[in-house]
Amino acid sequence: MGQLIAHRGWSGKAPENTLSAIQLALEEPKIDSIEIDVHLTKDGVPVVIHDHKVDRTTNGSGYVKDMTAAEIRALDAGSWFGPEFAGEKVPTLEEVLELTSGGKKLLIELKQTAGVYAGLEEKVIVLIQQYGAQEQCQLISFDHKSLQTCLEFDAQVKRTLVMSGSPLLLIDQVNEIGASAVSVNHQYVDSEMVESLHGNGTDIIVWTVDHKAEAERIQELDGSIALTTNHPERLWI
């Protein structure tokens, strides 16, 4: 089986994108890497949360971009998942880098959308540099212009294009920004895509694979494809 990537930390066992979920993934030897999502607060602090709004995963309401880091830190990001996680905080990217320092690979999804977070790319890369984590971290995004911007600040940090469908001229897009990998919805992966990407020397990541049958189909195409999952324990059984 290809590498297992814990989606938003081990989000099947703890509230997504929290230090608890990330710690669980760090402790499990069968999990190879951890994926997280990063937005930028009103006062310019990269924070780890998936949605553009805090409503779904905290007891607050509103857009991340309209709140300060202190306001977001005051929220409860755990009770929605279970009472045992009451008081869990939305972590900053710096806290996650400190927790994972020298450990497993970290895939950082930049939740940039048409430039809504001015300076996000630079702030994230500066933090990665501060922790000497250029080899540990990989930047991923649906916003390919965001990844192109990352090249201006540190070409050493690997970049991965995230795709929601089955794109045309895929190799051209990969080579335009020197992406090391493509991350695609598992439903769209077929033998033609695998052959094309691997022929280009490009790695493949699929999301989000939570059932054994889905994993088996992907592995039959190519056993080196990395699987992003909320429930890694379901895939190694």
Stockholm file with secondary structure:
# STOCKHOLM 1.0

chainA/1-237         MGQLIAHRGWSGKAPENTLSAIQLALEEPKIDSIEIDVHLTKDGVPVVIHDHKVDRTTNGSGYVKDMTAAEIRALDAGSWFGPEFAGEKVPTLEEVLELTSGGKKLLIELKQTAGVYAGLEEKVIVLIQQYGAQEQCQLISFDHKSLQTCLEFDAQVKRTLVMSGSPLLLIDQVNEIGASAVSVNHQYVDSEMVESLHGNGTDIIVWTVDHKAEAERIQELDGSIALTTNHPERLWI
#=GR chainA/1-237 SS CCCEEEETTTTTTSCTTSHHHHHHHHHCTTCCEEEEEEEECTTSCEEECSSSBSTTTSSCCSBGGGSCHHHHHTSCSSTTTCGGGTTCCCCBHHHHHHHHTTSSEEEEEECCCTTCSTTHHHHHHHHHHHTTCTTTEEEEESCHHHHHHHTTTCTTSEEEEEESSCCSSHHHHHHHHTCSEEEEEGGGCCHHHHHHHHHTTCEEEEECCCSHHHHHHHHHHCTTCEEEESCHHHHCC
#=GC SS_cons         CCCEEEETTTTTTSCTTSHHHHHHHHHCTTCCEEEEEEEECTTSCEEECSSSBSTTTSSCCSBGGGSCHHHHHTSCSSTTTCGGGTTCCCCBHHHHHHHHTTSSEEEEEECCCTTCSTTHHHHHHHHHHHTTCTTTEEEEESCHHHHHHHTTTCTTSEEEEEESSCCSSHHHHHHHHTCSEEEEEGGGCCHHHHHHHHHTTCEEEEECCCSHHHHHHHHHHCTTCEEEESCHHHHCC
//
